[in-house]
């Protein structure tokens, strides 16, 4: 389990999300909860772990927006599953 603040997108901001799709995904999260874990590749950078998620860019985007709205009560941590990879490039291939 990790906090949203502890997650970093591996892909950056590559995927776009229309307002309609954003609202659909938000409704799905509200109705069904957060069902699937983020798949995480963990790298040590400057002696600290950095948690890159290999999927879930859109879910992360929606959850971060929801966290700004007091109408939504999000959990402090979200489920993750760690993936083994030699380096960032190897982790990117898994995507």
DSSP file (Angstrom, degrees, kcal/mol; ACC not computed):
  #  RESIDUE AA STRUCTURE BP1 BP2  ACC     N-H-->O    O-->H-N    N-H-->O    O-->H-N    TCO  KAPPA ALPHA  PHI   PSI    X-CA   Y-CA   Z-CA
    1    1 A X              0   0    0      0, 0.0     2,-0.3     0, 0.0    78,-0.2   0.000 360.0 360.0 360.0 133.2    0.0    0.0    0.0
    2    2 A X  B     -A   78   0A   0     76,-2.4    76,-3.3    49,-0.0     2,-0.2  -0.966 360.0-111.9-136.9 153.8    1.4    3.4   -0.9
    3    3 A X    >   -     0   0    0     -2,-0.3     3,-1.5    74,-0.3    74,-0.2  -0.506  30.2-118.1 -77.6 152.4    0.1    7.0   -0.8
    4    4 A X  G >  S+     0   0    0     72,-0.3     3,-2.1     1,-0.3    -1,-0.1   0.886 115.8  61.6 -55.8 -38.9   -0.6    8.8   -4.1
    5    5 A X  G 3  S+     0   0    0      1,-0.3    -1,-0.3     3,-0.0    59,-0.0   0.711  99.1  56.6 -62.4 -19.6    2.1   11.3   -3.2
    6    6 A X  G <  S+     0   0    0     -3,-1.5    45,-0.6    44,-0.1     2,-0.4   0.358  91.8  91.2 -93.7   4.9    4.6    8.4   -3.2
    7    7 A X  E <   -b   51   0B   0     -3,-2.1     2,-0.4    -4,-0.1    45,-0.2  -0.836  52.3-171.4-107.1 140.1    3.8    7.4   -6.8
    8    8 A X  E     -b   52   0B   0     43,-2.9    45,-2.4    -2,-0.4     2,-0.3  -0.994  27.3-119.0-127.1 131.5    5.6    8.7   -9.9
    9    9 A X  E     -b   53   0B   0     -2,-0.4    45,-0.1    43,-0.2     4,-0.1  -0.522  14.0-158.7 -70.7 133.4    4.4    8.0  -13.5
   10   10 A X  S    S+     0   0    0     43,-1.8    -1,-0.2    -2,-0.3    44,-0.1   0.841  93.4  47.5 -75.4 -34.6    6.9    6.1  -15.5
   11   11 A X  S    S-     0   0    0     42,-0.4     3,-0.4     1,-0.3     2,-0.2   0.558  97.9-147.0 -84.6  -8.2    5.3    7.3  -18.8
   12   12 A X        -     0   0    0      1,-0.2    -1,-0.3     2,-0.1     3,-0.3  -0.574  60.0 -31.5  74.2-140.3    5.1   10.9  -17.8
   13   13 A X  S    S+     0   0    0     -2,-0.2    -1,-0.2     1,-0.2    -3,-0.0  -0.259  93.5 127.1-109.2  44.1    2.1   12.8  -19.2
   14   14 A X        +     0   0    0     -3,-0.4     2,-0.4     2,-0.0    -1,-0.2   0.849  53.9  71.0 -73.4 -35.9    1.8   10.8  -22.5
   15   15 A X        -     0   0    0     -3,-0.3     2,-0.2     2,-0.0    -4,-0.0  -0.656  70.0-147.0 -91.0 135.7   -1.8    9.8  -22.3
   16   16 A X        -     0   0    0     -2,-0.4     2,-0.4     0, 0.0    42,-0.1  -0.632   6.6-158.7 -93.8 159.1   -4.6   12.3  -22.8
   17   17 A X        -     0   0    0     -2,-0.2    -2,-0.0    41,-0.0     5,-0.0  -0.934  12.2-139.4-141.0 112.5   -7.9   12.0  -21.0
   18   18 A X     >  -     0   0    0     -2,-0.4     4,-2.8     1,-0.1     5,-0.2  -0.253  26.8-112.2 -67.2 159.9  -11.0   13.8  -22.3
   19   19 A X  H  > S+     0   0    0      1,-0.2     4,-2.4     2,-0.2     5,-0.2   0.890 119.3  52.4 -59.8 -39.9  -13.3   15.5  -19.9
   20   20 A X  H  > S+     0   0    0      2,-0.2     4,-2.2     1,-0.2    -1,-0.2   0.937 112.0  43.9 -62.3 -47.3  -16.0   12.8  -20.7
   21   21 A X  H  > S+     0   0    0      2,-0.2     4,-2.6     1,-0.2     5,-0.2   0.865 111.2  55.5 -67.2 -35.5  -13.6    9.9  -20.1
   22   22 A X  H  X S+     0   0    0     -4,-2.8     4,-2.5     1,-0.2    -2,-0.2   0.944 110.2  45.3 -58.7 -48.5  -12.3   11.7  -16.9
   23   23 A X  H  X S+     0   0    0     -4,-2.4     4,-2.5     2,-0.2    -2,-0.2   0.871 111.9  52.1 -66.5 -37.4  -15.9   11.9  -15.6
   24   24 A X  H  X S+     0   0    0     -4,-2.2     4,-2.3     2,-0.2    -1,-0.2   0.931 112.1  45.7 -62.1 -45.7  -16.6    8.2  -16.6
   25   25 A X  H  X S+     0   0    0     -4,-2.6     4,-2.4     2,-0.2    -2,-0.2   0.908 112.1  51.0 -66.1 -41.6  -13.6    7.0  -14.7
   26   26 A X  H  X S+     0   0    0     -4,-2.5     4,-2.6     1,-0.2    -1,-0.2   0.929 110.7  48.9 -60.5 -45.1  -14.3    9.1  -11.7
   27   27 A X  H  X S+     0   0    0     -4,-2.5     4,-3.0     1,-0.2     5,-0.2   0.902 109.9  52.3 -61.5 -40.6  -17.9    7.7  -11.6
   28   28 A X  H  X S+     0   0    0     -4,-2.3     4,-2.8     2,-0.2     5,-0.4   0.913 111.0  46.6 -61.5 -43.0  -16.5    4.2  -11.9
   29   29 A X  H  X S+     0   0    0     -4,-2.4     4,-2.2     2,-0.2    -2,-0.2   0.912 114.5  47.5 -65.8 -42.6  -14.1    4.8   -8.9
   30   30 A X  H  < S+     0   0    0     -4,-2.6    -2,-0.2    -5,-0.2    -1,-0.2   0.930 119.2  39.7 -63.0 -45.7  -17.0    6.4   -6.9
   31   31 A X  H  < S+     0   0    0     -4,-3.0    -2,-0.2    -5,-0.2    -1,-0.2   0.870 133.2  19.7 -72.9 -38.4  -19.4    3.5   -7.7
   32   32 A X  H  < S-     0   0    0     -4,-2.8    -3,-0.2     1,-0.2    -2,-0.2   0.553  96.9-132.3-114.3 -11.1  -16.9    0.6   -7.5
   33   33 A X     <  -     0   0    0     -4,-2.2     2,-0.9    -5,-0.4    -1,-0.2  -0.306  50.5 -45.3  83.9-175.1  -14.0    1.7   -5.5
   34   34 A X        +     0   0    0      1,-0.2    45,-0.2    -2,-0.1    -1,-0.1  -0.831  66.7 167.4 -96.0 102.7  -10.3    1.3   -6.4
   35   35 A X        +     0   0    0     -2,-0.9     2,-0.4     1,-0.1    -1,-0.2   0.832  50.9  52.8 -92.9 -35.8  -10.3   -2.4   -7.5
   36   36 A X  S    S-     0   0    0      1,-0.0    43,-0.1    43,-0.0    -1,-0.1  -0.835  79.1-121.6-109.7 140.4   -6.9   -3.0   -9.2
   37   37 A X        -     0   0    0     -2,-0.4     2,-0.4     1,-0.1    43,-0.3  -0.311  26.3-108.0 -73.1 159.6   -3.5   -2.2   -7.8
   38   38 A X  E     -c   80   0B   0     41,-2.2    43,-2.6    18,-0.0     2,-0.6  -0.708  31.9-127.9 -76.3 137.7   -1.0    0.1   -9.4
   39   39 A X  E     -c   81   0B   0     -2,-0.4    15,-3.5    41,-0.2    16,-0.6  -0.841  34.2-162.1 -90.7 121.9    1.9   -2.0  -10.8
   40   40 A X  E     -cD  82  53B   0     41,-2.8    43,-3.5    -2,-0.6     2,-0.5  -0.871  23.7-164.8-116.2 133.6    5.1   -0.4   -9.4
   41   41 A X  E     - D   0  52B   0     11,-3.0    11,-2.5    -2,-0.4     2,-0.5  -0.982  23.0-150.1-108.5 123.9    8.7   -0.6  -10.3
   42   42 A X  E     - D   0  51B   0     -2,-0.5     2,-0.4    41,-0.5     9,-0.2  -0.831  15.4-176.8-102.7 129.5   10.8    0.7   -7.4
   43   43 A X  E     - D   0  50B   0      7,-2.6     7,-3.2    -2,-0.5     2,-0.6  -0.931  25.5-127.9-121.1 144.1   14.2    2.4   -8.1
   44   44 A X  E     + D   0  49B   0     -2,-0.4     2,-0.5     5,-0.2     5,-0.2  -0.842  31.8 177.6 -92.1 121.6   16.7    3.7   -5.5
   45   45 A X  E >   - D   0  48B   0      3,-3.4     3,-1.6    -2,-0.6    -2,-0.0  -0.978  69.3 -15.7-130.2 119.1   17.5    7.3   -6.3
   46   46 A X  T 3  S-     0   0    0     -2,-0.5    -1,-0.1     1,-0.3     3,-0.1   0.868 128.9 -54.4  55.2  38.6   19.9    9.3   -4.1
   47   47 A X  T 3  S+     0   0    0      1,-0.2     2,-0.4    -3,-0.0    -1,-0.3   0.484 121.1 102.4  78.8   2.9   19.4    6.6   -1.4
   48   48 A X  E <  S- D   0  45B   0     -3,-1.6    -3,-3.4    -5,-0.0    -1,-0.2  -0.927  75.5-112.7-119.5 142.8   15.6    6.9   -1.4
   49   49 A X  E     - D   0  44B   0     -2,-0.4     2,-0.5    -5,-0.2    -5,-0.2  -0.517  25.8-160.8 -72.2 140.4   13.1    4.6   -3.1
   50   50 A X  E     - D   0  43B   0     -7,-3.2    -7,-2.6    -2,-0.2     2,-0.9  -0.993   7.9-148.4-121.6 124.9   11.2    6.1   -6.0
   51   51 A X  E     -bD   7  42B   0    -45,-0.6   -43,-2.9    -2,-0.5     2,-0.5  -0.810  14.4-172.6-102.1 101.8    8.0    4.3   -6.9
   52   52 A X  E     -bD   8  41B   0    -11,-2.5   -11,-3.0    -2,-0.9     2,-0.4  -0.803  15.8-141.5 -93.0 127.1    7.2    4.4  -10.6
   53   53 A X  E     -bD   9  40B   0    -45,-2.4   -43,-1.8    -2,-0.5   -42,-0.4  -0.752   6.9-160.3 -91.6 139.3    3.8    3.1  -11.7
   54   54 A X  S    S+     0   0    0    -15,-3.5     2,-0.3    -2,-0.4    -1,-0.1   0.608  76.5  11.6 -90.8 -15.5    3.8    1.2  -14.9
   55   55 A X  S    S+     0   0    0    -16,-0.6   -16,-0.1     1,-0.1   -45,-0.1  -0.902  92.8  71.6-147.2 173.8    0.0    1.6  -15.4
   56   56 A X     >  +     0   0    0     -2,-0.3     4,-3.0   -18,-0.1     5,-0.2   0.676  46.2 143.1  91.1  16.6   -2.8    3.6  -14.0
   57   57 A X  H  > S+     0   0    0      1,-0.2     4,-2.2     2,-0.2     5,-0.1   0.917  78.3  42.8 -56.6 -45.2   -1.9    7.0  -15.3
   58   58 A X  H  > S+     0   0    0      2,-0.2     4,-2.4     1,-0.2    -1,-0.2   0.898 113.6  50.7 -71.7 -39.5   -5.5    8.0  -15.8
   59   59 A X  H  > S+     0   0    0      2,-0.2     4,-2.8     1,-0.2     5,-0.2   0.919 111.3  49.8 -62.0 -41.8   -6.6    6.5  -12.5
   60   60 A X  H  X S+     0   0    0     -4,-3.0     4,-2.6     2,-0.2     5,-0.2   0.933 109.8  50.7 -60.7 -46.4   -3.8    8.5  -10.8
   61   61 A X  H  X S+     0   0    0     -4,-2.2     4,-1.7    -5,-0.2    -2,-0.2   0.919 113.8  44.4 -57.9 -46.5   -4.9   11.7  -12.6
   62   62 A X  H  X S+     0   0    0     -4,-2.4     4,-2.7     1,-0.2    -2,-0.2   0.925 113.2  50.4 -66.5 -45.1   -8.5   11.2  -11.5
   63   63 A X  H  X S+     0   0    0     -4,-2.8     4,-2.2     1,-0.2    -2,-0.2   0.892 108.4  52.1 -62.1 -39.9   -7.7   10.3   -7.9
   64   64 A X  H  X S+     0   0    0     -4,-2.6     4,-0.6     2,-0.2    -1,-0.2   0.891 111.8  46.5 -65.2 -37.7   -5.4   13.3   -7.5
   65   65 A X  H >< S+     0   0    0     -4,-1.7     3,-1.0    -5,-0.2     4,-0.4   0.917 112.1  50.8 -67.9 -42.0   -8.2   15.6   -8.7
   66   66 A X  H >< S+     0   0    0     -4,-2.7     3,-1.5     1,-0.2     6,-0.4   0.861 101.9  61.9 -62.5 -35.0  -10.7   13.9   -6.4
   67   67 A X  H 3< S+     0   0    0     -4,-2.2    -1,-0.2     1,-0.3    -2,-0.2   0.725  98.1  57.7 -65.6 -20.3   -8.3   14.3   -3.5
   68   68 A X  T << S+     0   0    0     -3,-1.0     2,-0.6    -4,-0.6    -1,-0.3   0.627  93.5  78.7 -81.6 -14.4   -8.6   18.1   -3.9
   69   69 A X  S X  S-     0   0    0     -3,-1.5     3,-2.0    -4,-0.4    -1,-0.0  -0.856  70.1-152.2-101.5 117.5  -12.3   18.0   -3.4
   70   70 A X  T 3  S+     0   0    0     -2,-0.6    -1,-0.1     1,-0.3    -3,-0.1   0.635  90.2  75.8 -63.8 -11.5  -13.6   17.6    0.2
   71   71 A X  T 3  S+     0   0    0     -5,-0.1     2,-0.5     2,-0.0    -1,-0.3   0.711  89.6  67.3 -70.2 -18.8  -16.7   15.9   -1.1
   72   72 A X    <   -     0   0    0     -3,-2.0     2,-0.7    -6,-0.4    -1,-0.0  -0.884  67.8-157.1-108.8 133.2  -14.6   12.8   -1.7
   73   73 A X        -     0   0    0     -2,-0.5     2,-0.3     0, 0.0    -6,-0.1  -0.893  20.4-174.9-107.4 101.5  -13.1   10.7    1.1
   74   74 A X        -     0   0    0     -2,-0.7    -2,-0.0     1,-0.1     2,-0.0  -0.655  30.0-101.8 -95.4 152.3  -10.2    8.8   -0.4
   75   75 A X        -     0   0    0     -2,-0.3    -1,-0.1     1,-0.1     3,-0.0  -0.326  26.2-122.5 -66.1 156.2   -8.1    6.2    1.5
   76   76 A X  S    S+     0   0    0      1,-0.1   -72,-0.3   -73,-0.1     2,-0.3   0.831  94.7  26.2 -68.0 -32.0   -4.7    7.3    2.7
   77   77 A X        -     0   0    0    -74,-0.2     2,-0.3   -73,-0.1   -74,-0.3  -0.940  70.0-147.1-134.8 155.2   -3.0    4.5    0.8
   78   78 A X  B     -A    2   0A   0    -76,-3.3   -76,-2.4    -2,-0.3     2,-0.1  -0.877  32.2 -95.5-121.1 152.3   -3.8    2.5   -2.4
   79   79 A X        -     0   0    0     -2,-0.3   -41,-2.2   -78,-0.2     2,-0.3  -0.394  44.0-178.7 -69.5 141.8   -2.9   -1.1   -3.3
   80   80 A X  E     -c   38   0B   0    -43,-0.3     2,-0.4    -2,-0.1   -41,-0.2  -0.945  20.5-152.3-135.0 157.2    0.2   -1.7   -5.3
   81   81 A X  E     -c   39   0B   0    -43,-2.6   -41,-2.8    -2,-0.3     2,-0.3  -0.992  23.5-132.4-130.4 124.1    2.0   -4.7   -6.7
   82   82 A X  E     -c   40   0B   0     -2,-0.4     2,-0.4   -43,-0.2   -41,-0.2  -0.574  17.0-157.3 -84.0 138.5    5.8   -4.5   -7.2
   83   83 A X        -     0   0    0    -43,-3.5   -41,-0.5    -2,-0.3     2,-0.4  -0.914  15.0-127.0-114.0 136.5    7.3   -5.6  -10.5
   84   84 A X        +     0   0    0     -2,-0.4     2,-0.3   -43,-0.1   -43,-0.1  -0.708  40.2 153.8 -83.8 131.2   10.9   -6.7  -10.9
   85   85 A X        -     0   0    0     -2,-0.4     3,-0.1   -43,-0.2   -43,-0.1  -0.976  45.1-133.1-152.7 148.7   12.9   -4.9  -13.6
   86   86 A X  S    S-     0   0    0     -2,-0.3     2,-0.3     1,-0.1    -1,-0.1   0.866  83.3 -20.3 -70.3 -36.6   16.6   -4.2  -14.0
   87   87 A X  S  > S-     0   0    0      1,-0.1     4,-2.4   -44,-0.0     5,-0.2  -0.899  79.5 -76.7-159.4-177.8   16.2   -0.5  -14.9
   88   88 A X  H  > S+     0   0    0     -2,-0.3     4,-2.4     1,-0.2     5,-0.1   0.879 126.2  51.4 -61.7 -39.8   13.8    2.1  -16.1
   89   89 A X  H  > S+     0   0    0      2,-0.2     4,-1.6     1,-0.2    -1,-0.2   0.909 110.4  48.7 -65.0 -42.2   14.0    1.0  -19.7
   90   90 A X  H  > S+     0   0    0      1,-0.2     4,-0.9     2,-0.2    -2,-0.2   0.905 111.6  49.8 -63.5 -41.9   13.3   -2.6  -18.7
   91   91 A X  H >X S+     0   0    0     -4,-2.4     4,-0.8     1,-0.2     3,-0.6   0.892 107.1  55.2 -63.4 -39.7   10.3   -1.5  -16.7
   92   92 A X  H >< S+     0   0    0     -4,-2.4     3,-0.5     1,-0.2    -1,-0.2   0.839 100.7  59.1 -63.6 -32.5    9.1    0.6  -19.7
   93   93 A X  H 3< S+     0   0    0     -4,-1.6    -1,-0.2     1,-0.2    -2,-0.2   0.825  97.6  60.9 -64.4 -30.7    9.1   -2.6  -21.8
   94   94 A X  H <<        0   0    0     -4,-0.9    -1,-0.2    -3,-0.6    -2,-0.2   0.825 360.0 360.0 -66.4 -30.6    6.7   -4.2  -19.4
   95   95 A X    <<        0   0    0     -4,-0.8    -1,-0.3    -3,-0.5    -2,-0.2   0.519 360.0 360.0 -63.0 360.0    4.1   -1.5  -20.1
